[in-house]
Amino acid sequence: MEAQAVDWGQAFRIVGGGIVVVFVIMSLLAVSTMIMGKIFTGIEARKKAAAKAAEGEAQ
């Protein structure tokens, strides 16, 4: 059995493609986390404002 030559161009293409895919996925996760944080922060701010308004009306 003879050893086959390594196609380094293909090897680097596979590794480079994998690294690009990882960075794209991590970027999507970061953006989605940021968007969800903004949404939840807005919801909490509205709840606090509503509670403060209700407290002001009760007095």
N, C-alpha and C positions, 0 to 999 in steps of 0.2 A: 504494500500500500504506500503510495507516494503522498507526501505532504503537498497540499494545494497552496498556491500563492494567495496571499491576502490582498483583496481589493481595498486598499486604504481609502480610496475616494468614496466607495460605497459605505465603508465603516464610518467615516466622518459625516457623511450625509445622514446616516441613521441616527448617530449621536446628536448631531446638530438639530435634526428634526425633533428629536425627543426633548431637547432642552427648550426649543421654541414652544413646543406644546405645553410643557410644564409652566413656562412663564406666562403664556396666554391664559391658562386655567387659573393660575394664582392671581393674575390681574383681574380676571372676571370675579373671582371670589372677593378680592379686596373692594372692587367697585360695588358689588352687591351688598357687602357688609356695610359700606359707607352709606348707601342709599337706605338700607333698613334702619341704620342708626338715626338718620335724619327723620325718617318717618316716625319712629318710636319717640324721639325727642319732641317732635311736633305734637304728637298725641298727648304726651305727658304735660306739655306746656298748656295745651287746651284744657286738660282736666284740672290743672292747678288754677287756671284763670276762671274756670266755671265754678270751682269750689270757693274761690275768693269772692266772686260775684255773689254767690249764694249766701256766703257768710256775711257780706255787706248788707244784703237785703234783709237778713234775719234780724239785724240789730235795729 
